């Protein structure tokens, strides 16, 4: 290159060396990252653990994920709680668990019905407890695993809460 | 070889160079996509492809920017320079594909023109994490397009090498815009250690190599400090110049190259007529000064390419006194024959 171009080249590189590292560091320092569920304190990440009588211990398939579950009910308040542990990470974008008053056959593959109630995220394999809606005590329903990323229901399973609650009440002395 | 315009001359070296380039790009994309699907099974193919194309372009741009200073530091990297323009065009195509797929993925599903959506979508919100990083990428893409579109020797000859070189120096602006495009875009949304290292590490390597090469070059722009004899300026001793090589000196504000060959010395401009490459860092091959960048050749005593080629560079008068080399700072018009200085005068 001739001298004029060499000087221009030198000034461009020097300017870049002064400005760009500082600007890039600034972009990194000013990040405001959204916390993932894995980074939340346990008290915020998981709903409070359920308590009361264990009505059923079940293992069932939800989409492609085998889950272990315990259904519990508080005899005084009739509040039902579902404790659930996926054996494997669902590995789907934003997997969400819903309770629906509909039968599971009507749900699979379609969208989430308007009367479904969001229980929470099912990412990972941690055990977590979800309080069920009041309606679960008076009617059987189903669980839906929904991928927010794919916008589709990945799987569904029956959850005969009302039947189990009735059996539990009958079994009590 | 000649800078005279003609269709692309394919040769074995170019086939090998481009074959390695295509294989490298395809291999990188395959590796990136495979690793992405392995580590993130829920990732969609479109997202993986957008990321793969973007990082491939960034890696290639980083490599392109490293080639220049690497060649200044170590001559063994010169073969990489030979076909660098093909790297640049490939990098532009990767960046363009990244942009097109991104616009389709993120901006084509609404009721607004996708391009308008891409360039105005986040403009209204000023905080850092909502900075319109798309604009930075778009500006960089425009520069890269201008460079790719004018990369052929036709434009080099039409625009003239200094103008063409000035235009292609805009690659540094494009690089700065791309670094900020990634920093204010992808790195704002996710904790991607790999991408952070790729951009940050690349930045350190690119700037570090340029600063080292620039520091070593700095001495070359100091004026010749030797004696003056009848208007001729001393540039070095004869013994300082190896056979078929040159000594570069700053004379009259520009660099000249004094070549030693067959017991003679000739001085020409250090600036090649093709891409303004440093002729003094080349050597004499088959009796011709050969540019280290692309192999353009000149007769040392004439400063002109051997027939039928027509490139010419300025020549300078040279004298040898007591083993010292003196050069007249006043250049002859390009292509003017100058009698070489004899290193050892023939005794009568």
Interface residues (C-beta under 8 A of the other chain):
Chain A: X1 X2 X3 X4 X5 X6 X8 X9 X10 X12 X13 X14 X16 X17 X19 X20 X21 X23 X24 X27 X28 X30 X31 X32 X33 X91 X92 X93 X149
Chain B: X41 X42 X128 X129 X162 X165 X166 X169 X172 X173 X175 X176 X179 X180 X183 X184 X187 X188 X189 X190 X191 X196 X199 X200 X203 X204 X207 X210 X211 X214 X217 X221 X250 X253 X254 X255 X271 X276 X278
